[in-house]
Amino acid sequence: MPQNPSPMVEHRRAHPRIKEQTPPGRRENLSSGTLFIPHRVRVRRGIPLLFFFHGGKWLPEVAAARRGMAVVTMQIGSGSGIYDRAFATPGTFDKLLAEVRGRLGVEPGRITLGGWSAGCGAIRAILRDDAAYSRVASILAIDGIHADYRTGKPGPLESDIDPRNLEIWRKLAQDAIAGRKSFMLTHSEIFPGTFVSTTESADWLLRELNLKPRPVLRWGPMGSQQLSEARAGKFELRGYAGNTAPDHVDQLHSLADYLKRLK
């Protein structure tokens, strides 16, 4: 179902934006998405590789150039479902990875999956494939982990959440706590109403992990305001203030900062 619309403006604090730019480097069109190799990143065996979903092209490219990574960008539509379906067939990600490997001419090193908003649906589908799961080292989920309500609507207190779309995130978080993966996720205070918010998903996950969020109050990247955090092993969760579209976009523009933290 479509979400209830979030306010499209917010006037109480600045929402700085990275200026759109085209960083120099090599671009290769793939069967799905585009591979970008920044000009200062030497193609060699073990080159770090980022797959980023639903962030457009230029902004993930800028972030990858800052962090010395090659990046595959993919923008295929609206809603997490379309991203989930794109990778629902086992082996789809491995085929894409093989295509990237052929364009690079070398074996990539550390593989990171990143997604913003609906793009987290692609990460969810990829991680459900055991072979793909084993190949991925780091995951960055930016304000996009959602699920459905069993009753079709939120509860007046604790909502009755259908956990099927959250179980793979629990597995991932458990592996990150054990040091086998790196996993960072963020959420805002946006409440869609027709499906589970990223805050509710984060709370469900923390309960399953027996972790409690620690309240904080600090400035985050791009003028965001962090309200909570939870850490264990290589797992990190950050909660940010804001229930508007600009608050949501703040987190996308924070990509380079999040990648630095994840790395």
TORBA-409035 format. One record per residue (C-alpha): residue in three letters; x, y, z. Coordinates in Angstrom, 3 decimals. Each point is the difference from the previous one (the first is absolute). Layout:
> residu | X | Y | Z
> ALA | X | Y | Z
...
END
This chain:
> residu | X | Y | Z
> MET | 0.000 | 0.000 | 0.000
> PRO | 1.171 | 3.572 | -0.581
> GLN | 1.194 | 1.810 | 3.093
> ASN | -1.683 | 3.026 | 1.477
> PRO | 1.867 | 3.020 | -1.411
> SER | 2.729 | 1.537 | 2.142
> PRO | 0.314 | 3.804 | 0.102
> MET | 2.210 | 1.149 | -2.852
> VAL | 1.469 | 3.011 | 1.811
> GLU | 1.527 | 0.625 | 3.420
> HIS | 1.100 | 3.471 | 1.124
> ARG | 1.397 | -0.434 | 3.513
> ARG | 3.549 | -0.947 | -0.921
> ALA | 2.234 | 0.080 | -3.029
> HIS | 0.053 | -2.959 | -2.374
> PRO | 3.305 | 0.423 | -1.854
> ARG | 0.447 | -1.911 | -3.227
> ILE | 3.023 | -1.248 | -1.873
> LYS | 0.226 | 1.832 | -3.307
> GLU | -0.740 | -2.234 | -2.965
> GLN | 3.189 | -0.829 | -1.838
> THR | 1.529 | -2.551 | -2.330
> PRO | 3.205 | -1.324 | 1.535
> PRO | 2.636 | -1.005 | -2.570
> GLY | 0.490 | -3.684 | -0.650
> ARG | -1.034 | -2.910 | -2.182
> ARG | -3.654 | -0.985 | -0.421
> GLU | -1.244 | -3.288 | -1.409
> ASN | -3.650 | -0.719 | -0.747
> LEU | -1.049 | -3.382 | 1.354
> SER | -3.016 | -2.159 | -0.747
> SER | -1.346 | 1.505 | 3.223
> GLY | 1.476 | 3.253 | 1.266
> THR | 3.275 | 1.798 | -0.615
> LEU | 3.524 | -0.770 | 1.199
> PHE | 2.100 | 3.040 | 0.949
> ILE | 3.720 | -0.091 | 0.783
> PRO | 1.373 | 3.330 | 1.306
> HIS | 3.083 | 1.154 | -1.883
> ARG | 2.186 | -0.047 | 3.116
> VAL | -0.994 | -3.552 | 0.888
> ARG | 2.424 | -2.480 | -1.523
> VAL | -1.674 | -3.115 | -1.362
> ARG | 1.759 | -2.863 | 1.713
> ARG | -0.838 | -3.304 | 1.558
> GLY | -1.862 | 0.684 | 3.228
> ILE | -1.532 | 3.339 | -1.047
> PRO | -2.850 | 0.839 | 2.432
> LEU | -3.379 | -0.101 | -1.717
> LEU | -3.285 | 1.646 | 0.993
> PHE | -3.434 | -0.858 | -1.383
> PHE | -2.416 | 2.821 | 0.737
> PHE | -3.726 | -0.102 | -0.659
> HIS | -2.456 | 2.891 | -0.416
> GLY | 2.396 | 2.883 | 0.513
> GLY | 0.216 | 1.198 | -3.584
> LYS | 3.400 | -0.048 | -1.702
> TRP | 1.982 | 3.097 | 0.808
> LEU | -0.281 | 0.027 | 3.800
> PRO | 1.181 | -3.618 | 0.556
> GLU | 2.766 | 0.688 | -2.517
> VAL | 1.139 | 3.031 | 2.002
> ALA | -0.056 | -2.049 | 3.209
> ALA | 1.921 | -2.858 | -1.604
> ALA | 2.637 | 2.390 | -1.355
> ARG | 0.470 | 1.450 | 3.481
> ARG | 0.398 | -3.464 | 1.507
> GLY | 2.210 | -1.528 | -2.716
> MET | -2.537 | -2.560 | -1.203
> ALA | -1.484 | -1.152 | -3.274
> VAL | -3.794 | 0.176 | 0.016
> VAL | -2.920 | -1.541 | -1.859
> THR | -3.059 | 2.272 | 0.102
> MET | -3.513 | -1.213 | -0.708
> GLN | -3.220 | 2.022 | -0.167
> ILE | -2.935 | -2.074 | -1.248
> GLY | -3.223 | 1.479 | 1.387
> SER | -2.080 | 0.884 | 3.051
> GLY | -0.783 | -2.231 | 2.957
> SER | 2.091 | -2.737 | 1.584
> GLY | -2.013 | -2.699 | -1.761
> ILE | 1.443 | 0.753 | -3.429
> TYR | 3.536 | -0.267 | 1.389
> ASP | -0.836 | -3.208 | 1.849
> ARG | -1.410 | -1.587 | -3.155
> ALA | 3.064 | 0.996 | -2.018
> PHE | 2.161 | -2.287 | 2.160
> ALA | -2.576 | -2.551 | 1.144
> THR | 1.348 | -2.765 | -2.264
> PRO | 3.014 | -1.725 | 1.594
> GLY | 3.175 | 0.612 | -1.964
> THR | -1.034 | 3.420 | -1.320
> PHE | 2.536 | 1.870 | 2.111
> ASP | 2.753 | -2.488 | -0.857
> LYS | -0.641 | 0.620 | -3.707
> LEU | 0.242 | 3.747 | 0.547
> LEU | 3.186 | -0.448 | 2.012
> ALA | 1.506 | -2.154 | -2.742
> GLU | -0.792 | 2.725 | -2.543
> VAL | 1.707 | 2.606 | 2.199
> ARG | 2.980 | -2.285 | 0.459
> GLY | 0.324 | -0.282 | -3.767
> ARG | -0.086 | 3.783 | -0.442
> LEU | 2.563 | 0.503 | 2.754
> GLY | 2.268 | -2.743 | -1.294
> VAL | 0.952 | -0.927 | 3.549
> GLU | -1.581 | -1.632 | 3.025
> PRO | -1.606 | 2.656 | 2.226
> GLY | 0.748 | 0.093 | 3.691
> ARG | -2.343 | 1.059 | 2.762
> ILE | -3.583 | 0.151 | -1.285
> THR | -2.441 | 2.431 | 1.591
> LEU | -3.735 | 0.169 | -0.630
> GLY | -1.619 | 3.357 | 0.602
> GLY | -3.518 | 1.279 | -0.467
> TRP | -2.100 | 3.011 | 0.843
> SER | -3.744 | -0.134 | 0.543
> ALA | -1.572 | -2.435 | -2.500
> GLY | 3.446 | -1.189 | -1.051
> CYS | 0.255 | -2.034 | 3.189
> GLY | -2.447 | -2.397 | -1.663
> ALA | 2.800 | -1.065 | -2.360
> ILE | 2.336 | -0.655 | 2.924
> ARG | -2.677 | -2.081 | 1.711
> ALA | -0.488 | -2.180 | -3.085
> ILE | 3.739 | -0.416 | -0.635
> LEU | 0.678 | -1.088 | 3.571
> ARG | -2.680 | -2.693 | -0.207
> ASP | 2.194 | -1.769 | -2.556
> ASP | 2.518 | -2.001 | 2.043
> ALA | 2.697 | 0.190 | -2.676
> ALA | -0.337 | 3.779 | -0.291
> TYR | -0.160 | 0.367 | 3.777
> SER | 3.363 | -1.714 | 0.356
> ARG | 1.652 | 2.378 | -2.488
> VAL | -1.050 | 3.229 | 1.699
> ALA | 2.133 | 1.459 | 2.794
> SER | -1.761 | 3.262 | 0.900
> ILE | -3.553 | 1.297 | -0.152
> LEU | -1.296 | 3.562 | 0.322
> ALA | -3.793 | 0.394 | 0.245
> ILE | -1.009 | 3.674 | 0.017
> ASP | -3.505 | 0.753 | 1.297
> GLY | -1.601 | -2.782 | -2.015
> ILE | -0.712 | -3.140 | 2.032
> HIS | -3.756 | -0.546 | -0.149
> ALA | -2.531 | -2.785 | 0.505
> ASP | -3.764 | -0.463 | 0.044
> TYR | -2.557 | 0.074 | 2.805
> ARG | -1.776 | -3.326 | 0.541
> THR | -3.281 | 1.868 | 0.390
> GLY | 0.703 | 2.405 | -2.848
> LYS | 0.321 | 2.979 | 2.318
> PRO | 2.105 | 1.139 | 2.964
> GLY | -1.096 | -0.681 | 3.538
> PRO | -0.854 | 2.723 | 2.508
> LEU | 3.001 | -1.088 | 2.107
> GLU | 2.322 | -2.751 | -1.266
> SER | -0.844 | -0.913 | -3.583
> ASP | -0.481 | -3.631 | -1.045
> ILE | 2.849 | -0.353 | -2.488
> ASP | 0.356 | -2.739 | -2.602
> PRO | 3.667 | -0.996 | 0.462
> ARG | 0.577 | -1.749 | -3.326
> ASN | 1.760 | 2.979 | -1.602
> LEU | 2.036 | 0.593 | 3.158
> GLU | 1.371 | -3.465 | 0.706
> ILE | 2.936 | 0.311 | -2.422
> TRP | 1.005 | 3.263 | 1.715
> ARG | -0.008 | -1.813 | 3.345
> LYS | 2.302 | -2.686 | -1.411
> LEU | 2.288 | 2.682 | -1.397
> ALA | 0.091 | 1.904 | 3.287
> GLN | 0.811 | -3.178 | 1.911
> ASP | 2.911 | -0.692 | -2.354
> ALA | 1.189 | 3.598 | 0.377
> ILE | -0.117 | -0.241 | 3.786
> ALA | 2.089 | -3.155 | -0.284
> GLY | 2.505 | 1.842 | -2.232
> ARG | -0.764 | -1.964 | -3.186
> LYS | -1.549 | 2.975 | -1.848
> SER | -0.135 | 3.781 | 0.364
> PHE | -3.508 | 1.462 | 0.155
> MET | -1.062 | 3.595 | 0.482
> LEU | -3.599 | 1.150 | -0.220
> THR | -1.677 | 3.335 | 0.539
> HIS | -3.573 | 1.147 | 0.449
> SER | -1.963 | 3.221 | 0.189
> GLU | -3.304 | 0.743 | 1.740
> ILE | -2.109 | -0.136 | -3.163
> PHE | -3.220 | -1.933 | 0.587
> PRO | -1.508 | -1.268 | -3.300
> GLY | -3.114 | -1.337 | 1.716
> THR | -0.823 | -2.602 | -2.651
> PHE | 3.108 | -2.112 | 0.623
> VAL | 2.550 | -0.420 | 2.781
> SER | 2.224 | 3.030 | 0.576
> THR | 3.778 | -0.246 | 0.131
> THR | -0.227 | 0.895 | 3.705
> GLU | -2.353 | -2.903 | 0.689
> SER | 2.220 | -2.347 | -2.022
> ALA | 3.054 | 1.136 | 1.958
> ASP | -1.811 | -0.477 | 3.310
> TRP | -1.077 | -3.512 | -1.030
> LEU | 3.565 | -0.856 | -0.951
> LEU | 1.444 | 1.287 | 3.268
> ARG | -2.517 | -2.023 | 2.006
> GLU | 0.937 | -3.127 | -1.937
> LEU | 3.684 | 0.667 | 0.691
> ASN | -0.573 | 0.825 | 3.677
> LEU | 1.586 | 3.409 | -0.530
> LYS | -1.222 | 3.310 | 1.361
> PRO | 0.480 | 3.274 | -1.864
> ARG | 1.995 | 2.628 | 1.850
> PRO | -1.480 | 3.499 | -0.114
> VAL | 2.395 | 2.611 | -1.360
> LEU | -0.325 | 3.543 | -1.263
> ARG | 2.661 | 1.030 | -2.481
> TRP | 0.425 | 1.514 | -3.413
> GLY | 0.386 | -2.514 | -2.784
> PRO | 1.195 | 0.459 | -3.588
> MET | -1.835 | 2.445 | -2.287
> GLY | -1.565 | 1.835 | 2.932
> SER | -1.897 | -3.075 | 1.201
> GLN | -0.757 | -0.503 | 3.687
> GLN | 0.745 | -3.390 | 1.480
> LEU | -2.294 | -1.098 | 2.834
> SER | 1.021 | -3.587 | 0.732
> GLU | 2.528 | -2.705 | -0.692
> ALA | 0.651 | -3.662 | 0.689
> ARG | 3.292 | -1.804 | -0.554
> ALA | 1.261 | -3.529 | 0.432
> GLY | 2.959 | -1.568 | -1.796
> LYS | -0.125 | 1.237 | -3.604
> PHE | -3.669 | 0.929 | 0.207
> GLU | -1.038 | 3.628 | 0.318
> LEU | -3.442 | 1.619 | -0.033
> ARG | -0.576 | 3.756 | -0.109
> GLY | -3.333 | 1.724 | 0.527
> TYR | -0.480 | 3.527 | -1.356
> ALA | -2.595 | 2.696 | 0.614
> GLY | -2.455 | 1.115 | -2.622
> ASN | -3.196 | -1.129 | -1.707
> THR | 0.241 | 1.937 | -3.246
> ALA | 1.357 | -0.658 | -3.472
> PRO | 3.023 | 2.305 | 0.586
> ASP | 0.898 | -2.022 | 3.117
> HIS | -0.138 | -3.157 | -2.123
> VAL | 2.219 | 1.507 | -2.708
> ASP | 2.498 | 1.259 | 2.605
> GLN | 0.946 | -3.611 | 0.592
> LEU | 0.593 | -0.720 | -3.690
> HIS | 2.343 | 2.987 | -0.223
> SER | 1.842 | -1.389 | 3.044
> LEU | 1.067 | -3.070 | -1.999
> ALA | 3.721 | 0.779 | -0.077
> ASP | 0.030 | 0.514 | 3.767
> TYR | -1.824 | -3.270 | 0.613
> LEU | 2.399 | -1.888 | -2.284
> LYS | 2.942 | 1.402 | 1.923
> ARG | -1.549 | -1.202 | 3.254
> LEU | -0.824 | -3.410 | -1.448
> LYS | 3.491 | -0.411 | -1.390
END
